[in-house]
């Protein structure tokens, strides 16, 4: 199986961060969210990937290169005009050949078992299979309506709780057969969710759902980003934490300097060249980006510090995302992707 990764979104709800850094590059435990997704695909033996780009394509492509440093092969697809999820997949039609295709968002954080998803897809004989997850509040999601054998019979977009016919949210992770691409016009904006799936259901085509209980976070706004960072640090989503565990629950990359008089209680993830001065107190979960400095007697609690952040002497960073968004791109690009880094 090959994978189509959608990385062309605008990320407007993550402003002001996305004014300086595209959403797929947002740091989760000091690596871009797209980095974690590619690691997930590699764990499931998917090594050939197509990725579409629209916002700051040179930045994303410059970080990942051809994918060889991650043990992968990446085909980049620039979209000056957005083509949508289906249109973007169609554009790379020559890459897929006759292989089944995994389609997934490149700016969401999840650890869905895509091997199990593929197995369900093949057993059902589906033309397309959607990963879905039960949620407490369907009004925040597009939900999927199933019959008893997991075949999809309909959709609702962000229904009120009392009107919802399902609590199964569409995760934006799909498996499709290459034959489906024949129904998608070239060089046209076409979306799987809005256009293709309703068409297949209306035509009584075999479109199924795979229900997962795995971690899934669309990283859609600042609260979701903060939660994703802290949940990764807590181990609630499977990601490869960079660096070495220098003490129980404390992970640090090269160049970190922690004063003997500082107190660091894990889980804490420290990026490259972080400095923590005497008397500082850090209580996890916390993630501190590369080249950051925590001053004397400063305190950090349940916080994410962007790369290049400075917490002044006696400063306080609690329950939020802190730092200068204008430094994001420079700091992220300083340390490009490397396999198992």
Secondary structure, DSSP 8 states (H G I E B T S, - for coil): -EEEEEE----GGGTTGGGTS-GGG-EETTEEHHHHHHHHHHHTT--EEEEEE-TTHHHHHHHHTTSGGGT-EEEEEE-SS--HHHHHHHHTHHHHTTS-EEEEESS-EE---HHHHHHHHHHHT-SEEEEEEE-S-GGGSEEEEE-TTSBEEEEEES--GGG-S--EEEEEEEEE-GGGGGGS-TTS---IIIIIHHHHHHTT--EEEEE--S-EE---SHHHHHHHHHHHHTTSS-----SEEEETTEEE-TT-EE-TT-EEESSEEE-TT-EE-TT-EEESSEEE-TT-EE-TT-EEES-EE-TT-EE-TT-EEESSEES-GGGHHHHHHHS---TT-
